[in-house]
Amino acid sequence: MHAAAASVLAAIPGSVKKEMPGADHTWETAPMAAELAAFVRAAAERG
């Protein structure tokens, strides 16, 4: 998984890697929701 993530990061300009709490086999909903909301807001601002 780490190699695939590194490949995606290398291929997409401006991409960032973040690890979510509980990211071993599942993830916590509140931090994931916050990250997704921030991503959508930023995308909407870029138009």
PQR file with spaces between the fields and no chain letter, atoms N, CA, C, O and H, PARSE charges and radii, in Angstrom:
ATOM       1  N    MET     1       0.814   -1.186    0.000 -0.4000 1.5000
ATOM       2  CA   MET     1       0.000    0.000    0.000 -0.0000 2.0000
ATOM       3  C    MET     1       0.862    1.256    0.000  0.5500 1.7000
ATOM       4  O    MET     1       0.530    2.242   -0.657 -0.5500 1.4000
ATOM       5  N    HIS     2       1.972    1.220    0.739 -0.4000 1.5000
ATOM       6  CA   HIS     2       2.825    2.403    0.803 -0.0000 2.0000
ATOM       7  C    HIS     2       3.444    2.720   -0.548  0.5500 1.7000
ATOM       8  O    HIS     2       3.595    3.891   -0.898 -0.5500 1.4000
ATOM       9  H    HIS     2       2.242    0.419    1.273  0.4000 1.0000
ATOM      10  N    ALA     3       3.804    1.699   -1.310 -0.4000 1.5000
ATOM      11  CA   ALA     3       4.377    1.934   -2.640 -0.0000 2.0000
ATOM      12  C    ALA     3       3.336    2.537   -3.572  0.5500 1.7000
ATOM      13  O    ALA     3       3.658    3.425   -4.361 -0.5500 1.4000
ATOM      14  H    ALA     3       3.682    0.748   -1.026  0.4000 1.0000
ATOM      15  N    ALA     4       2.101    2.073   -3.494 -0.4000 1.5000
ATOM      16  CA   ALA     4       1.040    2.623   -4.330 -0.0000 2.0000
ATOM      17  C    ALA     4       0.770    4.081   -3.953  0.5500 1.7000
ATOM      18  O    ALA     4       0.589    4.924   -4.831 -0.5500 1.4000
ATOM      19  H    ALA     4       1.840    1.352   -2.853  0.4000 1.0000
ATOM      20  N    ALA     5       0.743    4.378   -2.670 -0.4000 1.5000
ATOM      21  CA   ALA     5       0.530    5.758   -2.226 -0.0000 2.0000
ATOM      22  C    ALA     5       1.656    6.654   -2.715  0.5500 1.7000
ATOM      23  O    ALA     5       1.406    7.778   -3.150 -0.5500 1.4000
ATOM      24  H    ALA     5       0.890    3.694   -1.956  0.4000 1.0000
ATOM      25  N    ALA     6       2.877    6.181   -2.650 -0.4000 1.5000
ATOM      26  CA   ALA     6       4.020    6.958   -3.121 -0.0000 2.0000
ATOM      27  C    ALA     6       3.916    7.217   -4.621  0.5500 1.7000
ATOM      28  O    ALA     6       4.270    8.301   -5.085 -0.5500 1.4000
ATOM      29  H    ALA     6       3.080    5.268   -2.296  0.4000 1.0000
ATOM      30  N    SER     7       3.441    6.245   -5.377 -0.4000 1.5000
ATOM      31  CA   SER     7       3.265    6.423   -6.819 -0.0000 2.0000
ATOM      32  C    SER     7       2.204    7.473   -7.132  0.5500 1.7000
ATOM      33  O    SER     7       2.378    8.298   -8.030 -0.5500 1.4000
ATOM      34  H    SER     7       3.154    5.365   -5.000  0.4000 1.0000
ATOM      35  N    VAL     8       1.112    7.435   -6.390 -0.4000 1.5000
ATOM      36  CA   VAL     8       0.042    8.420   -6.589 -0.0000 2.0000
ATOM      37  C    VAL     8       0.552    9.811   -6.237  0.5500 1.7000
ATOM      38  O    VAL     8       0.311   10.764   -6.977 -0.5500 1.4000
ATOM      39  H    VAL     8       0.970    6.766   -5.661  0.4000 1.0000
ATOM      40  N    LEU     9       1.253    9.934   -5.118 -0.4000 1.5000
ATOM      41  CA   LEU     9       1.801   11.228   -4.726 -0.0000 2.0000
ATOM      42  C    LEU     9       2.754   11.781   -5.780  0.5500 1.7000
ATOM      43  O    LEU     9       2.742   12.977   -6.069 -0.5500 1.4000
ATOM      44  H    LEU     9       1.449    9.159   -4.517  0.4000 1.0000
ATOM      45  N    ALA    10       3.570   10.916   -6.345 -0.4000 1.5000
ATOM      46  CA   ALA    10       4.530   11.351   -7.360 -0.0000 2.0000
ATOM      47  C    ALA    10       3.836   11.782   -8.650  0.5500 1.7000
ATOM      48  O    ALA    10       4.344   12.644   -9.367 -0.5500 1.4000
ATOM      49  H    ALA    10       3.580    9.944   -6.109  0.4000 1.0000
ATOM      50  N    ALA    11       2.695   11.198   -8.946 -0.4000 1.5000
ATOM      51  CA   ALA    11       2.008   11.462  -10.208 -0.0000 2.0000
ATOM      52  C    ALA    11       1.083   12.678  -10.163  0.5500 1.7000
ATOM      53  O    ALA    11       0.753   13.233  -11.211 -0.5500 1.4000
ATOM      54  H    ALA    11       2.282   10.498   -8.363  0.4000 1.0000
ATOM      55  N    ILE    12       0.662   13.099   -8.978 -0.4000 1.5000
ATOM      56  CA   ILE    12      -0.319   14.177   -8.871 -0.0000 2.0000
ATOM      57  C    ILE    12       0.338   15.403   -8.242  0.5500 1.7000
ATOM      58  O    ILE    12       0.658   15.402   -7.053 -0.5500 1.4000
ATOM      59  H    ILE    12       0.930   12.648   -8.127  0.4000 1.0000
ATOM      60  N    PRO    13       0.537   16.450   -9.045 -0.5600 1.5000
ATOM      61  CA   PRO    13       1.156   17.668   -8.507  0.2800 2.0000
ATOM      62  C    PRO    13       0.316   18.249   -7.359  0.5500 1.7000
ATOM      63  O    PRO    13      -0.910   18.309   -7.441 -0.5500 1.4000
ATOM      64  N    GLY    14       0.990   18.666   -6.306 -0.4000 1.5000
ATOM      65  CA   GLY    14       0.318   19.279   -5.175 -0.0000 2.0000
ATOM      66  C    GLY    14      -0.332   18.302   -4.219  0.5500 1.7000
ATOM      67  O    GLY    14      -0.971   18.720   -3.253 -0.5500 1.4000
ATOM      68  H    GLY    14       1.987   18.618   -6.239  0.4000 1.0000
ATOM      69  N    SER    15      -0.184   17.011   -4.464 -0.4000 1.5000
ATOM      70  CA   SER    15      -0.804   16.026   -3.578 -0.0000 2.0000
ATOM      71  C    SER    15      -0.032   15.952   -2.265  0.5500 1.7000
ATOM      72  O    SER    15       1.157   16.266   -2.210 -0.5500 1.4000
ATOM      73  H    SER    15       0.335   16.672   -5.249  0.4000 1.0000
ATOM      74  N    VAL    16      -0.720   15.538   -1.219 -0.4000 1.5000
ATOM      75  CA   VAL    16      -0.103   15.377    0.093 -0.0000 2.0000
ATOM      76  C    VAL    16      -0.521   14.035    0.682  0.5500 1.7000
ATOM      77  O    VAL    16      -1.585   13.503    0.365 -0.5500 1.4000
ATOM      78  H    VAL    16      -1.686   15.283   -1.264  0.4000 1.0000
ATOM      79  N    LYS    17       0.319   13.509    1.527 -0.4000 1.5000
ATOM      80  CA   LYS    17       0.012   12.247    2.201 -0.0000 2.0000
ATOM      81  C    LYS    17      -0.363   12.559    3.641  0.5500 1.7000
ATOM      82  O    LYS    17       0.346   13.288    4.333 -0.5500 1.4000
ATOM      83  H    LYS    17       1.183   13.941    1.785  0.4000 1.0000
ATOM      84  N    LYS    18      -1.473   12.008    4.081 -0.4000 1.5000
ATOM      85  CA   LYS    18      -1.907   12.156    5.461 -0.0000 2.0000
ATOM      86  C    LYS    18      -2.327   10.794    5.978  0.5500 1.7000
ATOM      87  O    LYS    18      -2.945   10.011    5.257 -0.5500 1.4000
ATOM      88  H    LYS    18      -2.050   11.416    3.518  0.4000 1.0000
ATOM      89  N    GLU    19      -1.995   10.516    7.216 -0.4000 1.5000
ATOM      90  CA   GLU    19      -2.441    9.278    7.845 -0.0000 2.0000
ATOM      91  C    GLU    19      -3.551    9.613    8.820  0.5500 1.7000
ATOM      92  O    GLU    19      -3.409   10.503    9.659 -0.5500 1.4000
ATOM      93  H    GLU    19      -1.493   11.153    7.801  0.4000 1.0000
ATOM      94  N    MET    20      -4.644    8.902    8.703 -0.4000 1.5000
ATOM      95  CA   MET    20      -5.799    9.132    9.556 -0.0000 2.0000
ATOM      96  C    MET    20      -5.694    8.288   10.821  0.5500 1.7000
ATOM      97  O    MET    20      -5.142    7.188   10.798 -0.5500 1.4000
ATOM      98  H    MET    20      -4.759    8.180    8.021  0.4000 1.0000
ATOM      99  N    PRO    21      -6.231    8.815   11.936 -0.5600 1.5000
ATOM     100  CA   PRO    21      -6.247    8.010   13.162  0.2800 2.0000
ATOM     101  C    PRO    21      -6.956    6.670   12.920  0.5500 1.7000
ATOM     102  O    PRO    21      -8.009    6.617   12.285 -0.5500 1.4000
ATOM     103  N    GLY    22      -6.370    5.616   13.429 -0.4000 1.5000
ATOM     104  CA   GLY    22      -6.946    4.286   13.257 -0.0000 2.0000
ATOM     105  C    GLY    22      -6.735    3.727   11.865  0.5500 1.7000
ATOM     106  O    GLY    22      -7.478    2.840   11.446 -0.5500 1.4000
ATOM     107  H    GLY    22      -5.514    5.659   13.944  0.4000 1.0000
ATOM     108  N    ALA    23      -5.746    4.219   11.137 -0.4000 1.5000
ATOM     109  CA   ALA    23      -5.582    3.886    9.725 -0.0000 2.0000
ATOM     110  C    ALA    23      -4.994    2.505    9.447  0.5500 1.7000
ATOM     111  O    ALA    23      -4.622    2.230    8.307 -0.5500 1.4000
ATOM     112  H    ALA    23      -5.142    4.939   11.478  0.4000 1.0000
ATOM     113  N    ASP    24      -4.897    1.644   10.430 -0.4000 1.5000
ATOM     114  CA   ASP    24      -4.339    0.319   10.175 -0.0000 2.0000
ATOM     115  C    ASP    24      -5.263   -0.507    9.279  0.5500 1.7000
ATOM     116  O    ASP    24      -4.858   -0.921    8.192 -0.5500 1.4000
ATOM     117  H    ASP    24      -5.199    1.868   11.357  0.4000 1.0000
ATOM     118  N    HIS    25      -6.476   -0.747    9.714 -0.4000 1.5000
ATOM     119  CA   HIS    25      -7.407   -1.537    8.916 -0.0000 2.0000
ATOM     120  C    HIS    25      -8.767   -0.873    8.801  0.5500 1.7000
ATOM     121  O    HIS    25      -9.651   -1.375    8.106 -0.5500 1.4000
ATOM     122  H    HIS    25      -6.805   -0.411   10.597  0.4000 1.0000
ATOM     123  N    THR    26      -8.935    0.231    9.465 -0.4000 1.5000
ATOM     124  CA   THR    26     -10.181    0.984    9.459 -0.0000 2.0000
ATOM     125  C    THR    26      -9.806    2.436    9.724  0.5500 1.7000
ATOM     126  O    THR    26      -8.619    2.748    9.825 -0.5500 1.4000
ATOM     127  H    THR    26      -8.218    0.639   10.029  0.4000 1.0000
ATOM     128  N    TRP    27     -10.771    3.323    9.840 -0.4000 1.5000
ATOM     129  CA   TRP    27     -10.457    4.710   10.155 -0.0000 2.0000
ATOM     130  C    TRP    27     -11.569    5.284   11.001  0.5500 1.7000
ATOM     131  O    TRP    27     -12.700    4.796   10.995 -0.5500 1.4000
ATOM     132  H    TRP    27     -11.735    3.070    9.758  0.4000 1.0000
ATOM     133  N    GLU    28     -11.222    6.346   11.739 -0.4000 1.5000
ATOM     134  CA   GLU    28     -12.195    7.006   12.589 -0.0000 2.0000
ATOM     135  C    GLU    28     -13.005    7.988   11.750  0.5500 1.7000
ATOM     136  O    GLU    28     -12.441    8.714   10.932 -0.5500 1.4000
ATOM     137  H    GLU    28     -10.304    6.742   11.744  0.4000 1.0000
ATOM     138  N    THR    29     -14.299    8.015   11.943 -0.4000 1.5000
ATOM     139  CA   THR    29     -15.181    8.788   11.063 -0.0000 2.0000
ATOM     140  C    THR    29     -15.011   10.297   11.183  0.5500 1.7000
ATOM     141  O    THR    29     -15.015   10.981   10.159 -0.5500 1.4000
ATOM     142  H    THR    29     -14.757    7.424   12.608  0.4000 1.0000
ATOM     143  N    ALA    30     -14.865   10.841   12.373 -0.4000 1.5000
ATOM     144  CA   ALA    30     -14.791   12.300   12.533 -0.0000 2.0000
ATOM     145  C    ALA    30     -13.580   12.910   11.827  0.5500 1.7000
ATOM     146  O    ALA    30     -13.753   13.878   11.086 -0.5500 1.4000
ATOM     147  H    ALA    30     -14.862   10.285   13.205  0.4000 1.0000
ATOM     148  N    PRO    31     -12.357   12.391   12.021 -0.5600 1.5000
ATOM     149  CA   PRO    31     -11.220   12.965   11.306  0.2800 2.0000
ATOM     150  C    PRO    31     -11.334   12.777    9.781  0.5500 1.7000
ATOM     151  O    PRO    31     -10.933   13.657    9.019 -0.5500 1.4000
ATOM     152  N    MET    32     -11.872   11.649    9.342 -0.4000 1.5000
ATOM     153  CA   MET    32     -12.035   11.427    7.907 -0.0000 2.0000
ATOM     154  C    MET    32     -13.052   12.407    7.330  0.5500 1.7000
ATOM     155  O    MET    32     -12.836   12.962    6.253 -0.5500 1.4000
ATOM     156  H    MET    32     -12.198   10.934    9.961  0.4000 1.0000
ATOM     157  N    ALA    33     -14.155   12.623    8.039 -0.4000 1.5000
ATOM     158  CA   ALA    33     -15.171   13.576    7.578 -0.0000 2.0000
ATOM     159  C    ALA    33     -14.594   14.981    7.488  0.5500 1.7000
ATOM     160  O    ALA    33     -14.881   15.709    6.538 -0.5500 1.4000
ATOM     161  H    ALA    33     -14.330   12.172    8.915  0.4000 1.0000
ATOM     162  N    ALA    34     -13.789   15.365    8.459 -0.4000 1.5000
ATOM     163  CA   ALA    34     -13.176   16.695    8.438 -0.0000 2.0000
ATOM     164  C    ALA    34     -12.245   16.854    7.238  0.5500 1.7000
ATOM     165  O    ALA    34     -12.254   17.893    6.577 -0.5500 1.4000
ATOM     166  H    ALA    34     -13.556   14.773    9.231  0.4000 1.0000
ATOM     167  N    GLU    35     -11.445   15.833    6.957 -0.4000 1.5000
ATOM     168  CA   GLU    35     -10.534   15.890    5.805 -0.0000 2.0000
ATOM     169  C    GLU    35     -11.307   15.952    4.492  0.5500 1.7000
ATOM     170  O    GLU    35     -10.957   16.726    3.601 -0.5500 1.4000
ATOM     171  H    GLU    35     -11.437   14.989    7.494  0.4000 1.0000
ATOM     172  N    LEU    36     -12.350   15.145    4.369 -0.4000 1.5000
ATOM     173  CA   LEU    36     -13.155   15.158    3.146 -0.0000 2.0000
ATOM     174  C    LEU    36     -13.849   16.503    2.954  0.5500 1.7000
ATOM     175  O    LEU    36     -13.911   17.012    1.835 -0.5500 1.4000
ATOM     176  H    LEU    36     -12.634   14.517    5.092  0.4000 1.0000
ATOM     177  N    ALA    37     -14.369   17.082    4.031 -0.4000 1.5000
ATOM     178  CA   ALA    37     -15.019   18.389    3.932 -0.0000 2.0000
ATOM     179  C    ALA    37     -14.023   19.459    3.505  0.5500 1.7000
ATOM     180  O    ALA    37     -14.344   20.300    2.665 -0.5500 1.4000
ATOM     181  H    ALA    37     -14.318   16.669    4.941  0.4000 1.0000
ATOM     182  N    ALA    38     -12.837   19.439    4.063 -0.4000 1.5000
ATOM     183  CA   ALA    38     -11.805   20.403    3.682 -0.0000 2.0000
ATOM     184  C    ALA    38     -11.417   20.234    2.217  0.5500 1.7000
ATOM     185  O    ALA    38     -11.209   21.222    1.513 -0.5500 1.4000
ATOM     186  H    ALA    38     -12.576   18.756    4.746  0.4000 1.0000
ATOM     187  N    PHE    39     -11.318   19.002    1.760 -0.4000 1.5000
ATOM     188  CA   PHE    39     -10.985   18.737    0.365 -0.0000 2.0000
ATOM     189  C    PHE    39     -12.057   19.287   -0.575  0.5500 1.7000
ATOM     190  O    PHE    39     -11.747   19.925   -1.580 -0.5500 1.4000
ATOM     191  H    PHE    39     -11.486   18.200    2.332  0.4000 1.0000
ATOM     192  N    VAL    40     -13.320   19.032   -0.235 -0.4000 1.5000
ATOM     193  CA   VAL    40     -14.416   19.503   -1.086 -0.0000 2.0000
ATOM     194  C    VAL    40     -14.485   21.027   -1.097  0.5500 1.7000
ATOM     195  O    VAL    40     -14.704   21.630   -2.148 -0.5500 1.4000
ATOM     196  H    VAL    40     -13.572   18.513    0.582  0.4000 1.0000
ATOM     197  N    ARG    41     -14.299   21.655    0.067 -0.4000 1.5000
ATOM     198  CA   ARG    41     -14.300   23.126    0.119 -0.0000 2.0000
ATOM     199  C    ARG    41     -13.188   23.700   -0.746  0.5500 1.7000
ATOM     200  O    ARG    41     -13.408   24.646   -1.503 -0.5500 1.4000
ATOM     201  H    ARG    41     -14.121   21.166    0.920  0.4000 1.0000
ATOM     202  N    ALA    42     -11.997   23.129   -0.635 -0.4000 1.5000
ATOM     203  CA   ALA    42     -10.857   23.622   -1.427 -0.0000 2.0000
ATOM     204  C    ALA    42     -11.111   23.430   -2.918  0.5500 1.7000
ATOM     205  O    ALA    42     -10.795   24.309   -3.718 -0.5500 1.4000
ATOM     206  H    ALA    42     -11.818   22.361   -0.020  0.4000 1.0000
ATOM     207  N    ALA    43     -11.669   22.308   -3.288 -0.4000 1.5000
ATOM     208  CA   ALA    43     -11.974   22.065   -4.705 -0.0000 2.0000
ATOM     209  C    ALA    43     -13.024   23.041   -5.213  0.5500 1.7000
ATOM     210  O    ALA    43     -12.921   23.517   -6.343 -0.5500 1.4000
ATOM     211  H    ALA    43     -11.926   21.593   -2.638  0.4000 1.0000
ATOM     212  N    ALA    44     -14.034   23.350   -4.402 -0.4000 1.5000
ATOM     213  CA   ALA    44     -15.092   24.282   -4.800 -0.0000 2.0000
ATOM     214  C    ALA    44     -14.517   25.689   -4.957  0.5500 1.7000
ATOM     215  O    ALA    44     -14.923   26.424   -5.858 -0.5500 1.4000
ATOM     216  H    ALA    44     -14.118   22.964   -3.483  0.4000 1.0000
ATOM     217  N    GLU    45     -13.591   26.065   -4.104 -0.4000 1.5000
ATOM     218  CA   GLU    45     -12.976   27.399   -4.194 -0.0000 2.0000
ATOM     219  C    GLU    45     -12.133   27.545   -5.450  0.5500 1.7000
ATOM     220  O    GLU    45     -12.028   28.636   -6.012 -0.5500 1.4000
ATOM     221  H    GLU    45     -13.262   25.468   -3.372  0.4000 1.0000
ATOM     222  N    ARG    46     -11.529   26.440   -5.892 -0.4000 1.5000
ATOM     223  CA   ARG    46     -10.717   26.484   -7.123 -0.0000 2.0000
ATOM     224  C    ARG    46     -11.586   26.564   -8.362  0.5500 1.7000
ATOM     225  O    ARG    46     -11.132   26.964   -9.434 -0.5500 1.4000
ATOM     226  H    ARG    46     -11.614   25.554   -5.436  0.4000 1.0000
ATOM     227  N    GLY    47     -12.849   26.174   -8.200 -0.4000 1.5000
ATOM     228  CA   GLY    47     -13.804   26.283   -9.282 -0.0000 2.0000
ATOM     229  C    GLY    47     -13.794   25.173  -10.214  0.5500 1.7000
ATOM     230  O    GLY    47     -14.566   25.165  -11.173 -0.5500 1.4000
ATOM     231  H    GLY    47     -13.218   25.848   -7.329  0.4000 1.0000
